[in-house]
Amino acid sequence: MICAARLGTNDLEAAIAWWKEQKVDLWGVIPERVGIAAGPEARLSHEGLEGYDAVLRRALRGWH
């Protein structure tokens, strides 16, 4: 999984291409704007949790 990525950037595309060349499974990308929490006193972000949950489900399906 790649976290805190800026979607649509050349750096991200290059990173994904490199990992694929290395035959490493990439289950998802979590954008930087999708945070889990804004700080220790903040509530958890539903959008962030859903993003991580979707990637975790893909990872678990691919894990043997």
Secondary structure, 3 states (H helix, E strand, C coil): CEEEECCCCHHHHHHHHHHHHCCCCCCCEEECCCCCECCCCCCECHHHHHHHHHHHHHHHHHCC
